[in-house]
Amino acid sequence: MLLGSIGLVGAVVLWKSWAGVDNAEQESAETVPVIVADRFLPAYSPLKNKGLVIRNFPAHFVPPGAFRSFSELAGENGQPRFASVAGLPEGQPLTRALVMDLSQNRGLSSILGPGRVAVSFAADRIQGVGGWIQPGDHIAIYKVFHHSDAALQAKRATELLFSAAEVVAVDHHRVGAVVPETKDDAAEGDMNIITVSMNPVQAGALLEARTQGSLTVALRALGDDAPIEVGHE
């Protein structure tokens, strides 16, 4: 009789253990999409598709406030709505505790990371890619200047200054703000003030270049910030 009772208790315990394993496997099989950092992202980086990926997490491991789709990160005009408030290591799930809403921070300084400064220059509609440059874009910046060769003949030269400068504002419209569409009737001589984020050394080089010649820009493809290699004569 005692042996029978022990056997019954053992069977119940074993059945509960199997049931627990089945439930755990079922829970682990239930996954939800979560946005995570695909590489290290510095603090105050505007958050966009580049540098972020969607991975499936077990439902019971999803951190509170996790972002689950890229549409949650986009503002009204498709520009980044959020920026990181701290450096995000690779694999870090993106949650609302780790971001700031750019629409609630109107000052340009709120989106500049440590060691970064904002510097501006003027470009007319032709030099500014027809007015199509918007905050969040990456641009190549060139200096156009005159110099004399050995025969003292004046020549015009173009020099690449920066291959992928990040635009944080155009005129008074910064990253995360709604940028009005370009007016078709705007005069071609209208000037745009382009503001880029740089380190202080780069900013000094750009300010010096402003005094030595005119600046012109080229718009980089979306997500393309690789260095440009150019040949010199």
C-alpha positions in Angstrom: 0.0 0.0 0.0 2.8 2.4 0.9 4.7 1.6 -2.2 1.6 2.2 -4.3 1.1 5.6 -2.7 4.7 6.6 -3.3 4.4 5.5 -7.0 1.2 7.6 -7.4 2.9 10.7 -5.9 5.9 10.1 -8.1 3.7 9.8 -11.2 1.9 13.1 -10.3 5.2 14.9 -9.8 6.6 13.6 -13.0 3.5 14.6 -14.9 3.7 18.2 -13.5 7.3 18.3 -14.5 6.5 17.3 -18.1 3.7 19.8 -18.1 6.0 22.5 -16.9 8.5 21.7 -19.6 5.8 21.8 -22.2 4.5 25.2 -20.9 8.1 26.6 -20.9 8.7 25.4 -24.5 5.4 26.9 -25.5 6.2 30.3 -23.9 9.7 30.3 -25.5 8.1 29.5 -28.9 6.0 32.7 -28.6 8.1 35.5 -29.9 7.6 39.2 -30.6 9.6 41.6 -32.8 11.9 44.0 -31.0 14.2 46.7 -32.4 17.8 46.3 -31.3 21.0 48.1 -32.0 22.9 46.3 -34.9 26.1 48.1 -33.9 27.3 50.6 -31.3 25.3 53.8 -31.5 26.8 56.9 -29.7 24.7 59.0 -27.3 22.4 61.5 -28.9 22.3 59.7 -32.2 19.1 60.3 -34.2 17.5 56.9 -34.5 16.7 55.6 -37.9 16.7 52.3 -39.8 20.5 52.4 -40.2 22.2 50.8 -37.3 19.0 49.1 -36.0 17.5 45.7 -36.8 14.4 43.9 -35.8 14.9 40.6 -33.9 12.4 38.2 -32.4 12.5 37.9 -28.6 10.7 35.4 -26.4 7.6 37.1 -25.2 8.5 36.9 -21.5 11.9 38.4 -22.1 10.8 41.6 -23.9 11.8 44.7 -21.8 9.1 47.2 -20.9 8.6 50.0 -23.4 10.4 48.2 -26.3 9.9 49.5 -29.8 8.6 46.8 -32.1 8.5 48.5 -35.6 10.4 51.1 -37.5 7.2 53.1 -38.0 7.3 54.0 -34.3 10.6 55.8 -34.9 9.5 58.0 -37.8 8.2 61.5 -37.4 5.6 63.2 -39.5 8.0 63.9 -42.4 9.9 60.6 -42.2 12.7 62.1 -40.3 13.9 60.5 -37.0 11.5 61.2 -34.1 13.9 60.0 -31.4 17.5 60.2 -30.4 19.4 58.0 -27.9 20.2 59.5 -24.5 23.1 57.2 -23.9 25.5 55.0 -26.0 23.7 51.8 -27.1 25.9 48.7 -27.4 25.3 46.2 -30.1 22.3 43.9 -29.3 20.7 46.5 -26.9 16.9 46.4 -27.2 15.6 49.9 -27.9 13.1 51.1 -25.2 11.5 54.4 -24.5 13.7 54.7 -21.4 16.7 55.0 -23.6 15.4 57.7 -26.0 14.3 61.3 -26.1 11.6 62.7 -28.3 13.1 65.2 -30.7 9.7 66.9 -31.2 9.8 67.9 -27.5 13.4 69.3 -27.6 13.3 72.3 -29.8 16.9 73.4 -29.2 19.5 72.3 -31.7 21.9 71.6 -28.8 19.7 68.8 -27.6 20.7 66.6 -30.5 24.4 67.3 -30.5 26.4 64.6 -28.8 29.4 65.1 -26.5 32.4 66.5 -28.5 30.2 67.7 -31.3 29.5 71.2 -32.5 27.1 72.7 -35.0 28.6 74.8 -37.8 26.7 76.5 -40.7 27.4 77.8 -44.2 25.3 79.3 -46.9 24.6 77.6 -50.2 22.3 78.8 -53.0 19.7 76.5 -54.5 22.1 75.3 -57.3 25.0 74.7 -54.9 22.6 73.2 -52.4 21.3 70.4 -54.7 18.3 72.4 -55.8 17.0 72.9 -52.3 16.5 69.1 -51.7 18.8 68.8 -48.8 16.9 68.1 -45.5 17.9 67.6 -41.9 19.2 64.0 -41.4 20.8 63.8 -44.8 24.5 63.2 -45.3 26.4 65.5 -47.8 29.8 65.8 -49.3 31.2 69.3 -48.9 33.6 70.8 -51.5 35.6 74.0 -51.5 35.8 75.9 -54.8 38.7 78.3 -54.9 41.2 80.0 -57.3 45.0 79.5 -57.2 48.0 80.2 -59.3 50.3 77.6 -60.9 54.0 77.9 -61.5 53.4 80.2 -64.6 51.3 82.5 -62.4 48.2 81.6 -64.3 45.0 81.7 -62.3 43.1 78.4 -62.1 39.9 77.3 -60.5 40.1 74.2 -58.3 37.7 72.1 -56.4 38.7 70.3 -53.2 36.7 67.7 -51.2 36.6 68.8 -47.6 34.3 66.2 -46.0 32.7 63.2 -47.7 29.8 62.5 -45.3 28.8 65.4 -43.1 25.6 65.0 -41.2 23.0 67.7 -41.7 21.3 68.6 -38.5 19.4 71.6 -39.7 18.5 73.5 -42.9 17.6 77.2 -42.2 15.6 77.0 -39.0 14.3 73.4 -39.5 16.3 70.9 -37.4 16.3 67.1 -37.3 12.9 65.8 -36.2 11.0 69.0 -37.2 8.6 69.1 -40.1 10.3 70.6 -43.1 8.0 72.4 -45.6 8.1 71.3 -49.2 10.3 73.2 -51.5 8.4 76.0 -53.3 8.4 75.7 -57.1 8.3 79.5 -57.5 11.4 80.1 -55.3 14.1 82.1 -57.0 17.2 80.2 -58.0 19.4 82.7 -56.1 17.7 82.1 -52.7 20.2 81.0 -50.1 19.8 78.1 -47.7 21.7 77.9 -44.4 23.0 74.4 -44.0 24.1 73.3 -40.5 26.2 70.2 -40.0 27.4 68.3 -36.9 31.2 68.0 -36.6 34.0 67.7 -34.1 35.7 71.0 -33.2 38.7 70.3 -35.5 36.5 69.6 -38.5 34.4 72.7 -37.7 37.6 74.8 -37.7 38.6 73.5 -41.1 35.1 74.3 -42.5 35.1 77.8 -41.1 38.5 78.5 -42.6 37.4 77.1 -46.0 34.5 79.5 -45.9 36.9 82.4 -46.0 39.0 81.0 -48.8 36.4 80.2 -51.4 32.8 79.2 -52.0 31.3 76.0 -50.7 29.2 73.5 -52.7 27.7 70.2 -51.7 26.6 66.9 -53.1 23.8 64.8 -51.6 24.7 61.3 -50.5 22.4 58.3 -51.0 20.2 57.4 -48.1 22.2 55.4 -45.6 25.5 55.9 -47.5 28.1 57.6 -45.4 31.2 55.8 -46.6 34.3 57.9 -47.4 34.6 59.2 -50.9 38.0 58.5 -52.6 38.9 61.2 -55.1 41.9 61.6 -57.4 43.9 64.8 -57.7 45.6 66.1 -60.8 
